[in-house]
Amino acid sequence: MSAALDSLLDLLDLERIERDIFRGTSRSAVVPRVFGGQVAAQALVAAGRTVPPDRGAHSLHAYFLRAGDPGAPIVYTVDRIRDGKSFTTRRVVAVQHGQPIFHLSASFQTYEEGLEHQADMPASPDPETLPTAAEMLPRYAHLFADPGMADRLSEARAAVDLRYVDEPPFGTVGEAREPRSQVWFRTNGKLADDPLLHVCMATYVSDMTLLDSVLLAHGRGGWAVGDVVGASLDHAMWFHRPFRADEWLLYDQESPSASGGRGLGQARIYTADGRLAITVIQEGVVRVPRG
């Protein structure tokens, strides 16, 4: 296991300070605020720790309310909304400096057999043939507004092996492309056999690249380049089938719309053998800087 993954696992191992109250810390991010995927993953950890282990997460719906302060702890309060025969519902509020910065609703279900169908996995190259972030990012360092950005991006993503299928938005600045993007990802090391951990890790990664397809449609390079500013607004995920976050997953992303200073991304995450594991939808602020 890499040191970066070990550090991320420590980040997700929340301190329980009361029956339904947990506390988490943060680590440095690319921008001077808490990474949204971290808050979402920690909130799901808090919810999951109040649910019987035989009930797996099947969906979450969340809103990012305020920018998080990476220098302060985050307190997660869990409300036990419902405990039914098959489904369990939890609501989590993340608080910093006396104000809510994020809230999440998550639903859990006991396993049962049912009808089965899924969308086919799209074509994609073998992830082992694609460059790693460490190999790719230095090629674009001259495009970033901050000369240290490539190193910070590499550090922020060191716990995850994330590989772009095509050029990332910052690789084709000024060239409008189809609003579609694919990345393969897996953790940089093996994880324990805890289904909640794998779901939380996928939640963490899901906030890294989902709005890339919005940028591609307009030839924008993104936050690292400095030709847009933005932040995640809301995030929804549905977990359809079991998967492991330490094995290759294809994140197939697209943007059907951008308007009003907001962009929408939607995606499907497939296992390497073609099973549809997760559906993701996110809306974010995407603004062109003024002046």
URZI-V608832 format. One record per residue. RES is the residue in three letters. D_LAST is the distance of its C-alpha to the last C-alpha in whole Angstrom. Layout:
res={RES:RES}
d_last={D_LAST:D_LAST}
This chain:
res={MET:SER:ALA:ALA:LEU:ASP:SER:LEU:LEU:ASP:LEU:LEU:ASP:LEU:GLU:ARG:ILE:GLU:ARG:ASP:ILE:PHE:ARG:GLY:THR:SER:ARG:SER:ALA:VAL:VAL:PRO:ARG:VAL:PHE:GLY:GLY:GLN:VAL:ALA:ALA:GLN:ALA:LEU:VAL:ALA:ALA:GLY:ARG:THR:VAL:PRO:PRO:ASP:ARG:GLY:ALA:HIS:SER:LEU:HIS:ALA:TYR:PHE:LEU:ARG:ALA:GLY:ASP:PRO:GLY:ALA:PRO:ILE:VAL:TYR:THR:VAL:ASP:ARG:ILE:ARG:ASP:GLY:LYS:SER:PHE:THR:THR:ARG:ARG:VAL:VAL:ALA:VAL:GLN:HIS:GLY:GLN:PRO:ILE:PHE:HIS:LEU:SER:ALA:SER:PHE:GLN:THR:TYR:GLU:GLU:GLY:LEU:GLU:HIS:GLN:ALA:ASP:MET:PRO:ALA:SER:PRO:ASP:PRO:GLU:THR:LEU:PRO:THR:ALA:ALA:GLU:MET:LEU:PRO:ARG:TYR:ALA:HIS:LEU:PHE:ALA:ASP:PRO:GLY:MET:ALA:ASP:ARG:LEU:SER:GLU:ALA:ARG:ALA:ALA:VAL:ASP:LEU:ARG:TYR:VAL:ASP:GLU:PRO:PRO:PHE:GLY:THR:VAL:GLY:GLU:ALA:ARG:GLU:PRO:ARG:SER:GLN:VAL:TRP:PHE:ARG:THR:ASN:GLY:LYS:LEU:ALA:ASP:ASP:PRO:LEU:LEU:HIS:VAL:CYS:MET:ALA:THR:TYR:VAL:SER:ASP:MET:THR:LEU:LEU:ASP:SER:VAL:LEU:LEU:ALA:HIS:GLY:ARG:GLY:GLY:TRP:ALA:VAL:GLY:ASP:VAL:VAL:GLY:ALA:SER:LEU:ASP:HIS:ALA:MET:TRP:PHE:HIS:ARG:PRO:PHE:ARG:ALA:ASP:GLU:TRP:LEU:LEU:TYR:ASP:GLN:GLU:SER:PRO:SER:ALA:SER:GLY:GLY:ARG:GLY:LEU:GLY:GLN:ALA:ARG:ILE:TYR:THR:ALA:ASP:GLY:ARG:LEU:ALA:ILE:THR:VAL:ILE:GLN:GLU:GLY:VAL:VAL:ARG:VAL:PRO:ARG:GLY}
d_last={46:43:42:38:40:43:40:38:41:42:39:40:43:43:45:47:47:49:50:47:45:43:41:38:36:33:32:29:26:23:21:22:24:27:27:28:30:32:32:33:36:37:38:40:42:42:43:45:47:49:50:53:53:54:51:48:45:44:41:38:35:33:30:27:27:25:24:27:28:29:31:33:36:35:38:39:41:43:45:48:47:50:53:54:57:54:51:49:46:44:41:39:37:35:34:33:33:35:32:32:29:31:34:36:39:41:44:47:50:54:54:56:57:55:54:52:50:47:44:45:43:41:41:40:41:43:40:43:42:38:36:36:32:34:34:31:28:29:28:25:24:22:20:19:16:19:22:24:23:25:28:27:26:30:31:30:31:35:37:36:37:34:34:32:34:31:28:25:22:21:24:23:19:18:21:22:25:27:26:29:29:32:33:36:37:40:40:41:44:47:47:50:51:49:48:45:44:43:42:40:39:37:35:34:33:32:28:27:27:27:23:23:25:22:19:22:22:18:19:16:17:17:16:18:16:12:11:12:13:16:20:23:24:28:30:34:36:40:42:45:47:48:46:46:42:44:45:42:40:38:35:34:31:29:27:28:25:21:20:18:16:19:21:25:27:31:33:37:38:41:44:45:48:46:47:44:43:40:37:34:31:28:25:22:18:16:12:9:7:4:0}
